[in-house]
Amino acid sequence: MKLLKYSIIMLGTCCIMLAGSCKKFLDVEAVDRLGSNSFWKTKQDVESAVADCYGLIYDRLTVGPYHNLNGDIRAGEFICNGFPVFPTVAKNDLSNTAQLGNPARYFGGLLADWYPFYQSIAACNIAIDRLNDVAFLSDAEKARYVAEVKFIRAFTYFYISRIYGDVPLYTEAYDATRRPRTNFIEVLNFCIKDLTETKDALPWQYDDPTNWGVRASRASAEILMANCYMWIAGFDKSKQQLCWEKTAEAVLRVKNSGYFDLLPIEDFKTIFKGRTRESIFEFSVNKNYGSETKYVSLGQWSTHSPVVNYGANSDGYYLASYVQKLYPENKPDKRRDVWFYLPYINNTTQMFLKYSNVTDVNNYLFDDNMIIFRYSGALLLGAEALANLGRDAEAIPLLDMVRKRAGATEYASSEGNLVDAVFMEEQKELIGEGVRWYDLIRTGRITDNTQCVDFLTPDQFAAGAWTWPIDPKARVNNPNITLNQYWVR
């Protein structure tokens, strides 16, 4: 019961006792109990309700390898031919539902169903509504909880906008209106407005390190806003200048807060186990609460013995040509040295070790946290925005902070265009973290056949080939929903 486990992780206690099956809890209790008059009586009820909001989105993202499947594998550089779902996604053959669902245990076809994401949104809407009536909280406590739940809602909308494009926008509790899809730029602007109004009620960082990264903070709200702005900038050229400025401002506020640091790259297993000074937002995975992941972490398909008892070959590997492009053999880079075993071997003897906090070597269970935002990525996003603005003198120090940590050479003008250099650094630093496909889309590089294996033609991009198909059952109860027409065959 993932949602229950996540609630326990978030609360740090086993006092939440829920009856019934996983399906019943996921489909009924989690949302219904938040609207019950018998709930919201104690501070523990409030904590439990907030944990449920996190837990519902966590459940969706850990059903299968969705975070990496769409975020990384779809770009085509990670080869995993033993399971049909992976090459099907890597070829952008998403109409092939039979292969998307093969093997069935990976639930590849379920990403087309956006309903579980809307369960999370519905829970957030109810929680926001009920929090306004809770009398036993101080005004500051109430504002913090509302800000936390609005962050979860905004994150969910941001996440699904990158997957499906336009999505229905629901902001009120119990709203059963058959809403059509809202333009995703409007959705993201709503999220930015929400976060702008509430972020100051959140702490920059929590006093308790067990909350670092796994609960919404002022920093996670700032970086979510920055990511929303950068996504808008990729599609609304008239707003690019403003969006880049807002992104840079948000990132610099996080940097200047003084709460975040870059850990030594050799400590990468600590970084990806989570809850560190580098953590900005992540979903907690913890063996102590029974939430190791299987069929979720990219580490499962990219490691072999002695990391896991899987013989001398893993299931997948990064193309040697791609690794060479990111980390040339003649240039120093500790990321290549510690994240890869045999980086330039073009077969499954290679290992990608970024996710290698293994808790069961025989059953391939991992408890690396699902990293969404971390400090190095935030610095690079700020550097990208500043470089786009022509503020090179401010962008380069942010870029070089990440390079120095990696033991790589500092930026020199002889490298060429600074924007391109920052983009390349983002690919080096964030490889395997579920962002490459989205970076290619928002920067327009997805239509450049030199940038990735699974590129799109300009016509394909304009027709919506960058989106994921929407399950036709979305129209059963809401005929106002239109499907992503590129995938309608």
Disulfide bonds with the S-S distance in Angstrom:
none
